[in-house]
Amino acid sequence: MRGNIAQLMQQAQKMQENMQRAQDELASLEVTGSAGGGMVSVTLTGTKECRKVRIDPSVLADPEMAEDLIAAAFNDASNKIDVESKSRMGAATAGMQLPPGMKMPF
């Protein structure tokens, strides 16, 4: 029994190291979302910090449309980060399912 606990602790430590590495990689990741056929693009980091917004000048003629496209581009980038985060964290935890409600990164 004692050997099983030691082995389990080693696995937990390795998983924690893998998760930290994945979190560090995600923090340095940059993802671009777009809307309106590329008329608006938003670049976010893996921590969802906005780095860049590009707006085609023709969009600015209609402020409501510009607002909608900016929101859509932001949401597109945010969703891409969520997918990448889930993928990388799943690999880091070796497919172990987290309890419901427990979000990564902590």
C-alpha positions as MATLAB code, in Angstrom:
seq = 'MRGNIAQLMQQAQKMQENMQRAQDELASLEVTGSAGGGMVSVTLTGTKECRKVRIDPSVLADPEMAEDLIAAAFNDASNKIDVESKSRMGAATAGMQLPPGMKMPF';
ca = [
       0.000    0.000    0.000;
       2.814    2.407    0.850;
       4.361    1.962   -2.609;
       1.042    2.791   -4.265;
       0.788    6.077   -2.367;
       4.354    7.030   -3.306;
       3.632    6.228   -6.938;
       0.400    8.212   -6.832;
       2.246   11.205   -5.345;
       4.857   11.026   -8.121;
       2.115   10.959  -10.752;
       0.390   13.925   -9.127;
       3.640   15.900   -9.056;
       4.331   15.120  -12.711;
       0.794   16.157  -13.648;
       1.223   19.407  -11.710;
       4.477   20.131  -13.569;
       2.786   19.394  -16.899;
      -0.120   21.686  -16.021;
       2.241   24.505  -15.055;
       4.107   24.104  -18.338;
       0.811   24.171  -20.269;
      -0.318   27.302  -18.376;
       2.987   29.030  -19.177;
       2.622   28.128  -22.851;
      -0.953   29.411  -22.899;
       0.081   32.707  -21.307;
       2.509   33.359  -24.166;
       0.062   32.235  -26.858;
      -1.495   34.835  -29.165;
      -4.704   34.095  -31.067;
      -6.493   36.224  -33.622;
     -10.252   36.205  -34.079;
     -11.983   37.867  -36.969;
     -15.419   38.937  -38.125;
     -17.025   40.403  -41.205;
     -14.885   38.364  -43.558;
     -11.718   39.707  -41.965;
     -12.837   43.328  -41.875;
     -12.250   43.323  -38.112;
      -9.670   41.274  -36.251;
      -8.767   41.094  -32.577;
      -5.613   39.493  -31.206;
      -5.688   38.158  -27.631;
      -3.101   36.451  -25.465;
      -3.803   33.111  -23.829;
      -4.841   35.038  -20.719;
      -7.346   36.969  -22.870;
      -5.462   40.241  -22.748;
      -6.163   42.262  -25.888;
      -2.976   42.923  -27.865;
      -4.243   44.317  -31.139;
      -7.423   45.445  -32.878;
      -7.503   45.946  -36.634;
     -10.530   47.596  -38.252;
     -10.992   48.099  -41.963;
     -11.743   51.827  -42.455;
     -14.913   51.043  -44.443;
     -16.461   49.543  -41.302;
     -16.224   52.850  -39.447;
     -18.943   54.398  -41.644;
     -21.524   52.388  -39.674;
     -20.773   52.603  -35.926;
     -23.359   49.951  -34.949;
     -21.922   47.472  -37.424;
     -18.394   48.277  -36.207;
     -19.423   47.585  -32.603;
     -21.023   44.262  -33.576;
     -18.006   43.165  -35.621;
     -15.548   44.074  -32.866;
     -17.564   42.074  -30.324;
     -17.815   39.131  -32.728;
     -14.073   39.179  -33.452;
     -13.290   39.328  -29.732;
     -15.627   36.395  -29.057;
     -14.070   34.429  -31.923;
     -10.583   34.889  -30.455;
     -11.832   34.090  -26.948;
     -13.465   30.862  -28.143;
     -10.264   29.835  -29.937;
      -8.310   30.351  -26.703;
     -10.850   28.272  -24.760;
     -10.506   25.404  -27.251;
      -6.708   25.569  -27.153;
      -6.694   25.782  -23.355;
      -8.952   22.757  -23.030;
      -6.786   20.814  -25.460;
      -3.490   21.662  -23.747;
      -4.822   21.125  -20.235;
      -6.340   17.814  -21.298;
      -2.942   16.716  -22.544;
      -1.273   17.951  -19.343;
      -3.647   16.014  -17.121;
      -3.238   12.909  -19.293;
      -6.964   12.820  -19.968;
      -7.989   12.816  -16.292;
     -11.378   14.455  -15.964;
     -11.610   17.285  -13.466;
     -14.547   17.430  -11.074;
     -17.546   19.423  -12.369;
     -17.156   23.137  -11.746;
     -13.371   22.978  -11.428;
     -11.906   25.257  -14.069;
      -8.421   25.381  -15.490;
      -6.188   27.193  -15.032;
      -6.909   27.607  -11.337;
];
